[in-house]
Amino acid sequence: MIEYKQVKIPSTPEDWQLYCDMSGAGVAAAALTQAAKEAVDLIADAKLRDAQSVQARALRVINEAQHQHADVGAYDSEPHVEAQRVVIRAMKVIAGVEVDPGSL
């Protein structure tokens, strides 16, 4: 895990729960981490009139990277949970908004 703008973000294939023994897992982890940073930036830059819309857009940013690296397990349920956790933490730490995990 790394910390970016006070938000903990998965950074390794193990953190993202990818297929660690497969070629490309490191590249996928780097892409997911970059997407997570972009999601955090999106939340940090948002005018939180509609928090639910912002969190959905932030999650989509990560999900797009997950889809691109599905071959190493990035689109499996575990990485989706990690992506949701990033958004939940960012909403709380940066925006001061508590997110119901069931709403994602």
C-alpha positions as CSV (number, residue, x, y, z in Angstrom):
1,M,0.0,0.0,0.0
2,I,1.0,3.5,-0.7
3,E,-0.4,6.8,0.6
4,Y,-1.6,9.4,-1.8
5,K,-3.2,12.6,-0.6
6,Q,-3.7,10.8,2.8
7,V,-5.6,7.9,1.1
8,K,-4.1,4.4,1.2
9,I,-4.0,2.8,-2.2
10,P,-3.1,-0.7,-3.2
11,S,0.2,-0.7,-5.2
12,T,1.4,-4.2,-5.7
13,P,-0.1,-7.3,-7.4
14,E,-0.6,-8.7,-4.0
15,D,-2.4,-5.6,-2.7
16,W,-4.7,-5.6,-5.7
17,Q,-5.2,-9.4,-5.3
18,L,-4.2,-10.1,-8.9
19,Y,-2.9,-13.4,-10.3
20,C,0.6,-12.6,-9.0
21,D,2.4,-15.4,-10.7
22,M,1.2,-14.3,-14.2
23,S,3.3,-12.2,-16.5
24,G,1.9,-8.7,-16.6
25,A,0.7,-8.6,-13.0
26,G,3.2,-5.9,-12.1
27,V,2.2,-3.8,-15.1
28,A,-1.5,-4.3,-14.2
29,A,-0.9,-3.3,-10.6
30,A,0.9,-0.1,-11.7
31,A,-2.0,0.8,-14.0
32,L,-4.6,0.1,-11.3
33,T,-2.6,2.2,-8.8
34,Q,-2.4,5.1,-11.4
35,A,-6.1,4.8,-12.0
36,A,-6.7,4.9,-8.2
37,K,-4.7,8.1,-8.0
38,E,-6.7,9.6,-10.7
39,A,-9.9,8.6,-8.9
40,V,-8.6,10.3,-5.7
41,D,-7.7,13.4,-7.7
42,L,-11.2,13.4,-9.2
43,I,-12.7,13.3,-5.7
44,A,-10.3,16.0,-4.4
45,D,-11.2,18.3,-7.3
46,A,-14.9,17.7,-7.2
47,K,-17.5,20.1,-6.1
48,L,-19.4,17.7,-3.9
49,R,-22.9,18.8,-4.7
50,D,-23.7,15.2,-5.7
51,A,-21.3,12.9,-3.8
52,Q,-22.9,9.8,-5.2
53,S,-22.2,10.9,-8.8
54,V,-18.6,11.8,-7.9
55,Q,-17.9,8.4,-6.2
56,A,-19.5,6.6,-9.2
57,R,-17.2,8.4,-11.6
58,A,-14.2,7.8,-9.4
59,L,-15.0,4.1,-9.3
60,R,-15.5,4.0,-13.1
61,V,-11.9,5.4,-13.6
62,I,-10.5,2.4,-11.7
63,N,-12.9,-0.1,-13.3
64,E,-11.7,0.9,-16.8
65,A,-8.1,0.0,-15.8
66,Q,-9.4,-3.2,-14.3
67,H,-11.1,-4.2,-17.5
68,Q,-8.0,-3.5,-19.5
69,H,-6.0,-6.0,-17.3
70,A,-8.7,-8.6,-16.9
71,D,-6.2,-11.3,-18.1
72,V,-4.3,-11.1,-14.8
73,G,-7.5,-11.1,-12.6
74,A,-7.9,-7.3,-12.3
75,Y,-11.6,-7.6,-13.2
76,D,-12.3,-10.3,-10.5
77,S,-14.3,-9.5,-7.4
78,E,-11.3,-9.0,-5.1
79,P,-9.8,-6.2,-7.1
80,H,-13.3,-4.6,-7.4
81,V,-13.5,-4.7,-3.6
82,E,-10.1,-3.0,-3.4
83,A,-11.2,-0.3,-5.8
84,Q,-14.3,0.3,-3.8
85,R,-12.2,0.7,-0.6
86,V,-10.1,3.3,-2.3
87,V,-13.2,5.3,-3.2
88,I,-14.7,4.9,0.2
89,R,-11.4,6.0,1.9
90,A,-11.0,9.0,-0.4
91,M,-14.6,10.2,0.1
92,K,-14.1,10.0,3.9
93,V,-10.5,11.5,4.1
94,I,-10.8,14.1,1.4
95,A,-14.5,15.0,1.2
96,G,-15.6,14.1,4.7
97,V,-18.4,12.0,3.3
98,E,-19.2,8.6,4.7
99,V,-20.0,6.1,1.9
100,D,-22.2,3.1,2.4
101,P,-20.3,0.2,0.7
102,G,-23.6,-1.2,-0.5
103,S,-24.1,2.0,-2.6
104,L,-21.1,1.3,-4.8
